[in-house]
């Protein structure tokens, strides 16, 4: 039972090969919540057994299907339990379960999606991670329209309203950005609270460059789907400007040396046509996307 609270609070962790960390995290989280769920996403070690021995309710995929799928299954299980607050945290020891009350408090104060922000301790984050986080954050701000400080943090809390509203589809790590975008679209209140920043030598087995590029690709795809006018309009506008520049250069050559560079003229026409088509594509897709959301 969560200490000093009549609230029903559930904590949940997607986990993949985290046998080294999951037991300690489960035991600490249990001090602040009514139930801890661990979703073992096809681990090849004994993550599930260790989590169950520590007192967690364990669900398992037979093969690794991705963090997004695990989060979707966690939310489905949470809906069956109907908690006041669902707390999500990673199972790689980068989050401190003793900070769960901070996120719960923010939900009780009216927030629907609370994100644990690592920005106040950015100095403890490796430089290459800070650069990647800033790039991803910029794109997340575009897709959500919210001025957040940490869009990729996996330490989060969801209200009952958020549990009922979210309909996540992303299978991988982009699920965290998708969650923010859906919350913004649904008019949910999004808040951030400061959390600790913990990095362990064996915390992540993912190649940071490959992981970051893959995540950025998925976020760009989401922008094209959710904000097509911005995506296609911006790209089309650049092509139109380049086309006009090429056209000016072709005309300058024609009027100064009396020679029309057909290659440059053809390039200008091509860029203008593609750019204008891109802009109109963005306008049409934007109308379609708005109709779907309504």
C-alpha positions as a printed NumPy array, in Angstrom:
array([[  0.   ,   0.   ,   0.   ],
       [  1.265,   3.472,  -0.861],
       [  2.423,   5.128,   2.341],
       [ -0.016,   7.56 ,   3.936],
       [ -2.394,   7.493,   0.981],
       [ -5.883,   6.195,   0.196],
       [ -5.053,   6.423,  -3.504],
       [ -4.629,   3.353,  -5.616],
       [ -1.231,   3.639,  -7.258],
       [  0.332,   1.137,  -9.637],
       [  3.942,   1.259, -10.812],
       [  4.986,  -0.557, -13.972],
       [  8.258,  -1.255, -15.758],
       [  8.9  ,  -2.59 , -19.242],
       [ 11.997,  -4.775, -18.897],
       [ 14.349,  -6.522, -21.282],
       [ 17.32 ,  -8.421, -19.822],
       [ 17.36 ,  -6.376, -16.609],
       [ 17.878,  -9.17 , -14.069],
       [ 20.784,  -7.224, -12.548],
       [ 18.6  ,  -4.249, -11.587],
       [ 14.95 ,  -5.194, -11.479],
       [ 14.826,  -6.734,  -7.991],
       [ 16.095,  -3.625,  -6.208],
       [ 13.797,  -1.385,  -8.258],
       [ 10.736,  -3.504,  -7.484],
       [ 11.467,  -3.552,  -3.747],
       [ 11.937,   0.222,  -3.61 ],
       [  8.867,   0.941,  -5.742],
       [  6.68 ,  -1.266,  -3.527],
       [  7.26 ,   1.143,  -0.657],
       [  5.317,   3.828,  -2.537],
       [  2.65 ,   1.977,  -4.533],
       [ -0.009,  -0.696,  -4.145],
       [  1.257,  -2.958,  -6.904],
       [  4.333,  -3.223,  -9.117],
       [  3.947,  -4.668, -12.596],
       [  6.961,  -5.817, -14.597],
       [  6.418,  -6.557, -18.262],
       [  9.201,  -8.895, -19.337],
       [  9.596,  -8.154, -23.039],
       [ 11.1  , -11.456, -24.144],
       [ 14.199, -11.361, -21.931],
       [ 16.787, -14.067, -22.48 ],
       [ 17.938, -13.873, -18.852],
       [ 15.844, -14.484, -15.721],
       [ 14.406, -10.962, -15.46 ],
       [ 10.865, -12.259, -14.944],
       [ 11.791, -14.722, -12.214],
       [ 13.852, -12.147, -10.321],
       [ 11.05 ,  -9.566, -10.526],
       [  8.443, -12.069,  -9.324],
       [ 10.648, -13.098,  -6.394],
       [ 10.911,  -9.416,  -5.408],
       [  7.124,  -9.163,  -5.262],
       [  6.136,  -7.878,  -8.711],
       [  3.244,  -9.041, -10.843],
       [  4.96 , -10.269, -13.996],
       [  3.671, -10.465, -17.562],
       [  5.798, -11.684, -20.431],
       [  6.223, -11.61 , -24.189],
       [  7.818, -14.781, -25.522],
       [  9.961, -12.664, -27.85 ],
       [ 11.173,  -9.098, -27.73 ],
       [  8.503,  -6.903, -29.337],
       [  9.722,  -3.437, -28.35 ],
       [  9.198,  -0.959, -25.546],
       [  6.145,   0.578, -27.191],
       [  4.317,  -2.733, -27.316],
       [  5.21 ,  -3.4  , -23.675],
       [  3.869,   0.028, -22.671],
       [  0.64 ,  -0.658, -24.567],
       [  0.197,  -3.931, -22.688],
       [  0.991,  -2.223, -19.379],
       [ -1.676,   0.416, -20.003],
       [ -4.178,  -2.332, -20.869],
       [ -3.405,  -4.115, -17.599],
       [ -3.643,  -0.836, -15.674],
       [ -7.099,  -0.146, -17.088],
       [ -8.275,  -3.469, -15.68 ],
       [ -7.053,  -2.374, -12.246],
       [ -8.435,   1.184, -12.517],
       [ -5.746,   2.94 , -10.429],
       [ -5.82 ,   6.619,  -9.579],
       [ -2.254,   6.892, -10.858],
       [ -0.094,   4.698, -13.081],
       [  3.635,   5.335, -12.698],
       [  5.955,   4.196, -15.486],
       [  9.68 ,   3.813, -14.964],
       [ 12.516,   2.073, -16.75 ],
       [ 14.014,  -1.113, -15.356],
       [ 17.659,  -0.242, -16.09 ],
       [ 18.316,   1.522, -12.759],
       [ 18.34 ,   5.   , -14.312],
       [ 15.321,   6.077, -12.255],
       [ 14.998,   6.372,  -8.5  ],
       [ 11.735,   4.778,  -7.25 ],
       [ 11.921,   6.933,  -4.11 ],
       [ 10.949,   9.875,  -6.341],
       [  7.608,   8.285,  -7.262],
       [  5.726,  10.503,  -4.749],
       [  6.862,  13.617,  -6.667],
       [  5.115,  12.424,  -9.815],
       [  2.028,  11.222,  -7.944],
       [  1.724,  14.595,  -6.215],
       [  1.697,  16.368,  -9.578],
       [ -1.147,  14.127, -10.783],
       [ -3.098,  14.845,  -7.6  ],
       [ -2.618,  18.557,  -8.285],
       [ -4.374,  18.221, -11.632],
       [ -1.878,  16.971, -14.204],
       [ -2.812,  14.065, -16.478],
       [  0.642,  13.234, -17.819],
       [  3.621,  13.954, -15.585],
       [  7.121,  13.612, -17.004],
       [ 10.174,  13.281, -14.814],
       [ 12.563,  15.853, -16.246],
       [ 16.314,  15.293, -16.049],
       [ 17.133,  18.83 , -17.208],
       [ 18.107,  20.145, -13.763],
       [ 20.879,  17.562, -13.6  ],
       [ 21.935,  17.789, -17.222],
       [ 25.541,  18.186, -16.137],
       [ 25.563,  14.561, -14.991],
       [ 24.489,  13.358, -18.445],
       [ 27.251,  12.348, -20.892],
       [ 27.825,  15.024, -23.527],
       [ 26.842,  12.83 , -26.478],
       [ 23.547,  12.019, -24.751],
       [ 22.822,  15.708, -24.102],
       [ 23.303,  16.531, -27.783],
       [ 21.011,  13.708, -28.844],
       [ 18.386,  14.635, -26.274],
       [ 18.325,  18.252, -27.481],
       [ 17.806,  17.178, -31.089],
       [ 15.003,  14.782, -30.169],
       [ 13.453,  17.371, -27.86 ],
       [ 13.297,  19.915, -30.684],
       [ 11.382,  17.512, -32.899],
       [  9.122,  16.476, -30.018],
       [  8.222,  20.139, -29.466],
       [  7.243,  20.383, -33.125],
       [  4.942,  17.374, -32.976],
       [  3.319,  18.228, -29.646],
       [  3.377,  22.012, -29.626],
       [  4.486,  21.88 , -25.978],
       [  7.615,  23.561, -24.622],
       [  8.923,  20.602, -22.644],
       [ 12.424,  20.169, -21.228],
       [ 12.691,  16.36 , -21.422],
       [ 10.562,  14.493, -23.945],
       [ 12.329,  11.127, -23.775],
       [ 12.264,  10.447, -20.053],
       [ 10.663,   7.091, -19.295],
       [  9.805,   8.095, -15.709],
       [  6.16 ,   9.205, -15.976],
       [  2.833,   9.229, -14.204],
       [ -0.591,   8.98 , -15.829],
       [ -3.965,   9.962, -14.408],
       [ -7.158,   7.969, -14.906],
       [ -8.126,  10.379, -17.652],
       [ -4.826,   9.784, -19.457],
       [ -5.268,   6.015, -19.172],
       [ -8.694,   6.313, -20.761],
       [ -7.526,   8.696, -23.494],
       [ -4.248,   7.288, -24.785],
       [ -4.334,   4.887, -27.726],
       [ -0.672,   4.235, -28.431],
       [  0.521,   2.564, -31.628],
       [  4.298,   2.982, -31.692],
       [  6.183,  -0.266, -31.118],
       [  9.578,   1.122, -30.178],
       [ 11.075,   3.923, -28.091],
       [  9.184,   6.608, -30.012],
       [  6.179,   5.637, -27.877],
       [  7.256,   8.288, -25.359],
       [  6.988,  11.074, -27.939],
       [  3.723,   9.607, -29.235],
       [  2.35 ,   9.676, -25.687],
       [  3.085,  13.402, -25.414],
       [  1.562,  14.109, -28.83 ],
       [ -1.632,  12.206, -28.031],
       [ -1.909,  13.888, -24.644],
       [ -1.579,  17.302, -26.318],
       [ -4.15 ,  16.381, -28.979],
       [ -6.553,  15.167, -26.301],
       [ -6.315,  18.372, -24.285],
       [ -4.671,  16.615, -21.35 ],
       [ -2.662,  18.668, -18.888],
       [  1.06 ,  17.883, -19.179],
       [  3.459,  18.73 , -16.367],
       [  7.12 ,  18.097, -15.566],
       [  8.837,  17.524, -12.236],
       [ 12.582,  17.346, -11.629],
       [ 14.09 ,  13.898, -11.092],
       [ 17.537,  12.483, -10.512],
       [ 19.764,  11.493, -13.39 ],
       [ 21.405,   8.113, -12.825],
       [ 23.768,   6.511, -15.315],
       [ 25.314,   3.126, -14.63 ],
       [ 28.132,   1.493, -16.541],
       [ 25.868,  -1.387, -17.576],
       [ 22.663,   0.611, -17.729],
       [ 22.   ,   0.551, -21.469],
       [ 23.012,  -2.048, -24.029],
       [ 21.764,   0.013, -26.98 ],
       [ 24.156,   1.66 , -29.424],
       [ 23.435,   5.347, -28.74 ],
       [ 23.95 ,   6.516, -32.347],
       [ 21.864,   3.734, -33.886],
       [ 19.213,   4.128, -31.202],
       [ 19.078,   7.91 , -31.608],
       [ 18.854,   7.816, -35.401],
       [ 16.143,   5.172, -35.286],
       [ 14.148,   7.188, -32.782],
       [ 14.599,  10.408, -34.766],
       [ 13.39 ,   8.666, -37.923],
       [ 10.201,   7.512, -36.22 ],
       [  9.556,  10.993, -34.79 ],
       [  9.975,  12.547, -38.249],
       [  7.486,  10.008, -39.63 ],
       [  5.054,  10.99 , -36.858],
       [  5.473,  14.669, -37.76 ],
       [  4.652,  13.872, -41.394],
       [  1.519,  12.022, -40.251],
       [  0.334,  14.386, -37.535],
       [  1.468,  17.767, -38.911],
       [  1.652,  17.199, -42.679],
       [  1.218,  20.865, -43.577],
       [  4.335,  21.756, -41.597],
       [  6.303,  18.769, -42.909],
       [  5.402,  18.98 , -46.604],
       [  4.875,  22.735, -46.588],
       [  8.305,  23.437, -45.116],
       [ 10.04 ,  21.074, -47.529],
       [  8.007,  22.385, -50.447],
       [  8.788,  25.964, -49.517],
       [ 12.521,  25.247, -49.57 ],
       [ 12.211,  23.618, -52.995],
       [ 10.253,  26.608, -54.319],
       [ 12.917,  29.006, -53.056],
       [ 15.678,  26.923, -54.652],
       [ 13.668,  26.803, -57.867],
       [ 13.291,  30.574, -57.896],
       [ 17.017,  30.981, -57.259],
       [ 17.85 ,  28.652, -60.154],
       [ 15.372,  30.563, -62.333],
       [ 16.964,  33.907, -61.497],
       [ 20.402,  32.495, -62.377],
       [ 19.078,  31.181, -65.699],
       [ 17.48 ,  34.526, -66.558],
       [ 20.614,  36.425, -65.537],
       [ 22.619,  34.302, -67.969],
       [ 20.049,  34.866, -70.717],
       [ 20.042,  38.662, -70.358],
       [ 23.769,  39.152, -69.784],
       [ 25.485,  36.72 , -72.136],
       [ 22.472,  35.938, -74.326],
       [ 22.689,  32.229, -73.579],
       [ 19.935,  30.288, -71.845],
       [ 21.379,  27.476, -69.705],
       [ 18.789,  24.794, -70.413],
       [ 20.034,  22.616, -67.575],
       [ 19.578,  25.379, -65.042],
       [ 16.181,  26.311, -66.511],
       [ 15.043,  22.691, -66.357],
       [ 16.258,  22.419, -62.768],
       [ 14.34 ,  25.584, -61.862],
       [ 11.113,  24.308, -63.405],
       [ 11.476,  20.898, -61.742],
       [ 12.101,  22.35 , -58.304],
       [  9.164,  24.745, -58.62 ],
       [  6.778,  21.998, -59.733],
       [  7.849,  19.544, -57.024],
       [  7.789,  22.261, -54.354],
       [  4.298,  23.455, -55.274],
       [  3.01 ,  19.871, -55.399],
       [  4.541,  19.246, -51.965],
       [  2.805,  22.296, -50.493],
       [ -0.568,  21.252, -51.905],
       [  0.018,  17.7  , -50.655],
       [  0.595,  19.103, -47.166],
       [ -2.617,  21.146, -47.356],
       [ -4.696,  18.124, -48.431],
       [ -3.163,  15.772, -45.859],
       [ -3.593,  18.385, -43.149],
       [ -7.333,  18.53 , -43.833],
       [ -7.496,  14.719, -43.69 ],
       [ -5.478,  14.54 , -40.462],
       [ -7.624,  17.23 , -38.815],
       [-10.781,  15.341, -39.785],
       [ -9.431,  12.155, -38.197],
       [ -8.642,  13.928, -34.934],
       [-12.101,  15.495, -34.824]])
